[in-house]
């Protein structure tokens, strides 16, 4: 998220903590969850406790929101047959439709009764299933995936995961069906996510720790029993083989972690056993007022955008792309800088002079692309159109105009299949006293190919919805041709399709997936997304 907005959310979290306090006894649950036994449940997405403690859904049912509560409903791909939800493509008692019973010795495959299963399919009783993709028989006859998960190559997992900053939770979901799993407590304020195998890494902007979490059979993520100390405001985590790089914006450092090391490890005293052990092996300072924002790797070098400090004078320490030689990750070395200060920022003229604030960074081929927020250093308001800087290892540097009418204050850059890039645009934002977004102008997503914008999508419209909160687009994740767009205002996830160099809504603002719980102040921030 934008560093300025991080500070606003931190101030709000401190105020909420001071107001809420903790009762002296009993289970204390995070937002969106409630006590059940000795723990907490998510009654809107827990099939074992749907709508309340102990209300268990039947097989092939999901727990879905229904008004102010939740109820069990047939999951996608099933049909209600009498009182049960049947998979009519493989159920021998409802083969191809309710009440269609296969004959003695026959199996049900693809909704038809036949003598045996085709090659490549697994026989489970009298059902023929694809164990690499069947959520009811994933990897084997007796393995059913949790709510919101998909069967990916014979393993149950969430196609996507969102980090909920203000509530300190992670949540897995399926963008295709719109179904989410239960909210899972991980840290205090997860800022950015990464993945190593089955382990989900979550850098926490409040605790200044890198947490890890593993999926459980219930679908909830379980925090592991150890974490690694980071610098302040960890803003991005980059996984590269056995090494993990953490970019700490607040402390202005690049932190190098390695599997098997133990420096900086914090034993938490509770949580599941870790499947991955990480420790700090090196740390490289960038200097005062640099505020590094992220990193991509090109060859043996990391490219790190340095945002710069607040105010025109402090901003001068940034406005560059800093190269870091990581030929030996144990001894990272500062390399040359690519200055962005000479780029034409196309200032509006009536909004002051912008500076080249490099924010999110992405790699496409042999070039790196970085979003330029184009903000006035004193007012932090857009003072020029959204720009995308393009730099290459041979020294080439140019800026792509994203269009003032469609894109102000770029937030994130994501490389897509086929060579295109997507840029999310935060827009010109107005807040109320609680830092909730009142209005947004020129926000949305812009698609770029071959150095030019080819399509745009506006996040301003709710498609006729009455009480729809304005969308403040933030970080994004690519999933094939699909693009998942986070919302830093209403805790939602929008899904766009990028096929054919277009931005076609699959889940628009009005029907966006509600991923994160909304705070009492009316704010819910999806701080990061990760997709498989």
N, C-alpha and C positions, 0 to 999 in steps of 0.2 A: 504494500500500500504506500501511498505518498507519505514521505517522512513527516510533513506538516500534519497530516491527518493522524499519523501514529501518536503524536504528542497530544492531540485533542482526545483521542480515545483513552490514552493513559490517564489524562486528567479526569475523564468521566468515570473510569474504572475505580480510581482512588476515592472519588466522591461516593460512588455506589457502595463500595466496601465499608466506608465510614458510616453510611446510613443503615446498611443492612445488619451488620454484626453477625454473630453466630449464637444460637441458643446454647445453654450450658450442657444440655444432654440431647440424645437422639441423633438420628442420621440427618446430615445436612446435604442437600442435593443441589446440583447446579441447575441453571435455567433449562426449562423444557423437560426436566426429569422430576421424579417424586419418590419418596421413600417406599420401599417394599421389603419387608423382612429386615435383614441387616445391610441392605444396599439400596441402590437407586435404580429405577427403571424409566424408560422412555415410553409412556403409555400410548403414544401416537405412532410408534414404529416397532414395537416389540411383540412378536407373535405369541410369546409366552405370557404377556401381561397387557393385552390389548384393551385400552380404555381404562384399565385399572389393574391393580395387583391380583395375579392369579387367573385372569381371564385368558385362557389359552385358545389359540386358533387351531382349527383342524388342519390336516394335511392338505397341501396345495392351496392354502389360504395365506393372505398377507393382512397385516394390520394397517389400515389406511384411515386417514383423517376424514371425519364426517361431521362437519359443523364444528361445534365446540369440543367434540370428543373424537373417538376413533372406534372403528368396528372391523370385524373380520370380513374379508371379501375374497372371492376367487382371484387368485393371482393371474397375471397375464399369461395367456396360452392355455388356460383351462376353461371349463364350462360347468355351470351349475346343473347337476343331474340329480334331481330329488333333493336330498339334504347334503350332498357331498359335491366337491369340485373335482371334476374328472379331466384327465388329459386324454381327450378323445383320439389323439393321434396314436396312442399306445395302450389304452385301457381295454382289455379284452371284454369287459362288461359294458363298455360304452364306446365301441370302436367305430369312429367316424360320426358318432352322434349318440345322444342319450338313449340307453336301453337297447343298443345294438350289441348282442352277445355273440361272441365267436363260438364256433362249434367245438366239440371235444377234441383236444389235442392241437387246436389252432392257436396261432399267436396273432397279436394286433400290431401291424406295422404301417405307419403312414396313414392311419385311419381306415385300414382295410384288413380283413381277416385272411390269413394265409397259413400254409403248412409250416413254414420255418422262417427264421430271420435271414435277411440278406447279409452278404459278406460285409464286414466292417462294423456291424451293429452288435450290441450286447443284448443277450437274452436275459431278462429279469422276470422270472415266473413265466407268464404268457404274454409279456410285453417285449417289443423290440425297440431299443433306444440307442441313441448316439451318445455314448458316455463321455465324449469330449465336449458336448454342448448342452446336454439335458440337465436342467437345474434340479430335477427330481431324482436323477441317477447320475451324479457327476463323478466320473472316475470309477464308479462301481455301483452296484445295484442298491446299496443301502445308504448312499450318501446324498442327502438333499441339501441344497444351498440355502443359506439364510435369506431373509427378506432383503431385497435390493441388490443381491449378488447375482452374478451371471456365472455360468459354467464356461471357463476360459481354458481350453485345451485340457479338459478333465480335472481342473482345479477350481473350486469355488472362490471367487474374489469379487470385490466391487469394481466395476468398470471405471469408477471415478471416486475421489475422496475430496471433501471440502474441509477447510480449516475455519473454525468460527472464533474470531479473535476475541470479542468482548466476553464470551461465555466460557472460554477455555475448553473447547470441545472439538472433536473430529467427527465427521459423519460420512459414511460411504453411501453411494447411490448409483442407480442405473439411469443414465440420461435417456435411454430408449423407452423405458416404461414409466419413468417419472417416479419410481418407488425408491424410498430411502431406507437405510437401516437405522438402528438406534443411535442416538447421540452418545458419544463416548468421551469421558473425562480424560484429557491429556494435557498436563501443565496448566498454566494460568491464562496465557494469551498466545496461542499458536500463530506464528507470523508467516512461515514458509515451510513447504513440504518437499521431501525427496523420498526416493525408494531405493532400497538395496534388497533384492529378492523379495521375500515376504515381509521384510521389516520396513515399516513406515517411519521416516525420520521427521521430526517436527521441531523446528527452531522456535524458541519461545521469546517473544519480545518483552515480556514482563519479568520472567525468571532469569533470563540470559543463560539458558541451558538448551542443549540439544537433546530432546527426549526421543525415545523409540517406542513403538507400539506394534503389537502383533494381533492379527485377527483371531477371534475365538469362535467356537462352533455356534454360539448364539448370534453372531454377526457383529457384536460390539468389539471395538479395538481395546486391547488391554495394555496399559502402560507397563513397560518393563522396569525392573528393579534398579536400574542404574541410568545415569544421564552423564553428559559431558558439559562442563562449564564453557560458555562462550564469552565473547566480548559483548558490549552493550548493543542493543538493537540489531540482532542478527537478521539480515535482510534477504539473503539467498543462500541456498545449499546446493553445491554442485558435486555430483558423484562421478568419480573417474577411476574405475577399477577398484583397487584396494584403498585408494585415497578419497577423502571427502574434504572439500573446500567450503569454509563458512565465511561469508562476507559480512563483517560487523560494521554497520553504518555509524552507530553512535561512537564506538571507540576508534574507528578509522583503521581497521586492521583486516588482514587476510589470515585466517586461521586454517592450518592444515591438520587434518585428522587421518589416522591410519588404522586399519583393522588390526587388532592384536595389541595395540599400544594401550597404556593405562594412565598416562598423565592427564590430569584434569577430570578424572572419572569421579562421579558423585554417587555413592551408594544411598539409595532412597529408603531402604528398609522395608519396602513393600512393593508389590507388583510381580509380574511373571518373570521367569528367568529369561535373560536376553539370548536371542539367537545370533546376535552380532555384537562384537566387542570393539568399541572405538575409543581412541585416546588421542590427545593433542601431541603432535610431533614438531610443529613449527608455527611461528606467528610472525607476520611481516607488517610493520606499521607503515601507513601511507602519509602520515603527518596530520597536523592540526587543521581543522575545518575542511577536511577532504570529503567526508561522508560517502564512502564507496557504496554503490547500490547493487551490484551483481557481478557476474562473471560468466564468460564463455571461453572455451578452450579452442585455440586454432594452432595446430602443430604442437610445439612445446611451450607455447606461451598462453597465459590467461590475459584476456582483455577485460579491464575493470573500469567502468564509468565512475568518475569522481564528481559528485554532485556539487560540492562546495558549500560553504557555510551560509548562514542567514545574513542578509544585508549585502550591499554592493561590494564592500571591502573584503568581507570573509568569503564571498562567492568567488573571488579571484583564485582561491586555493584549489578550486575545482575546475569545471568546464573543460575537462580533458579525458581522454581514454588512456589509462595507465596500463602498459604492458608489464607482465610479470613472467620472468623466465622460470618455468617449473620443470626443466630438464631433470633436475633432482628435486622432487617435491620436499625432501627433508631440509633443503636450503633454498627456498624461493628467493629470487633476486629481482629487484626493481630494474625494469628495462626502460626503453624510451617512452615518451608520451606523445600522443596525437592530440594537438590542441584543437578545440572546437570554437575558439574565440573569434576566428576570422570568418566564420560562416555568415552569410547574409540571413539574418533571422526574420526578415520581412516584418519589421515592427509596424504596429497599427498607427502610431504617431500620437494618438490621444490617450494612450494607456501607459506612457512612460517607456523606458528603454528596457527590453528584455535581456537576459543573459542566457548563454547556452547551457542550460541545466540538463545534463545527461542522466536519464533515469533508467528504465529497463533496457536490457541488451539481449540480442539473439544472434545466432549464426545461421547463415544460409550459404552453403558452398564455401568459397574462400573469402567471403566478405562477412563483416559484422555490421549489425544495424542497431542503432541506439535511439530511443525516443528522447526528443528534446521538448521539455515541458513549455519552454518559451514564456516563462513567468517574469514579471517585474520583480527584481530582487528585494524591494522594500514592501510592496503591497501583496506580493505572492498571487497576483491576479494575472490572467492571460494578457500578454502584451503583444502577441503575434499569433499567427496560425500554428497549429500543431505541425511539427517537423519530424522527419526521420532521417538521422544522419547515417550515411553509408561510408564505411571505411574498409580498406583492404590492406593486406600485408605489404603490398608494393608502394604504399604511401598515398593511394588515391583517396580523396575525401570529397563528398558532395552532400547536399541536403535535398530531401524530397518534401515538397509542400503537400500536406495532407488536406488542405482546404479549410479555411476559417469557418465556413458555414457548417461543415460536418465534424470538424475535429479541433477542439481546443484542449490544451493540457493533456497530452498523451500519457497513458499510465503503464501500458505493458505491450511487449512485442513478442509474437509467437511465430516460429517458422512452421510452415505447412507442407504437406506432401506436394510434390510437383514444382517447388520453387517459389511459391507465393509466401507473403508474410501478412499477418493480421496485426493491427494496432488498435488497442482500446483507448478511447478518448474520454477522460473524466469530465471535460467540458468546463464551462464557467458556472460555478456552484454557489448557491446562496444557502446559508444555514440558519436554523433557529438557535435559541439560547442553549439548547441541549445538544447542539452539533448535529441534529437531524437535518437531512437535506430538504430544503423547501422547494427549490427549483434548480433545474440544470439546463444549460443551453449548449448546443453543439457537442453533445455527448453521443457515444455509440462505438462503432467499429469501422475501420477503413481497411480495405484489402489492397495490397501493393504487389505489383509484379513488374520485373524489369525496370525498376527505378521510377515507376509511375503508379498512381492510384487507379484502380480499375473498378472498384465498387465500394459502396458505403451502406451502413445500416444505422438508423437513428434509434437510440434508446429512450427518446423523450416521450414517445406515445405508448399508452397502455392499451391501444386498440379498442377504445370506447369504454374501458373500465371506469367505474365511478370513484372508488377510493384507492386507486393504485398509487403506491409511493413512487416518486421519481427514482429512476435507476442511475446509480453512479458506477459505471463500469470500471473494473480494476483488472486483476490478473486473469489470465486465460490459460486454457490447456487444449491441445489438439488431440483429437481421437479419430484417426482416419480423415475423412473429409469434414467431420463434425468439429465445431469449435464451441467450447464451453466458456462462457463469460461470467465472471463473478460480479456480484453487486456489493458495494461497500456501504449501502444505505439500508436496503430491505432484507438482506440475508438470503438473496435468491441466486439462482443459476439460470441463465438464458442459454439456449442451445441454437446455434446457427449452422447451416450447411454451406460449405464453401465450394461445392462442385461447380465447375463451369465458370470459375472466376466471378461467382455471385455470392451474395450473403442472404440466404433464404432462411427465415425463421422456422425452426422446428418447434421450439418452445419460446414464444415471444414474452414480452414483459408481463402481459396479462395472465399467461398460464405458465410462468416460470416456476421452476422447482423451488419450493421453500426449504432451504437447506439448514439455516441457522436460526435459533430462537431470537426474538426481538427483545431488546432491553426495555426497562420501564421508561426510559427516555425516548423510546421509539426508534432505536438504531439497532441494526444487525449487520455485522460486517463479515462477509466471506473474504478472508485475507489471502487465501491461496487455494488453488485447485491442482490436482494431479490426476492424470488419466492413464489407462492402459490401452 
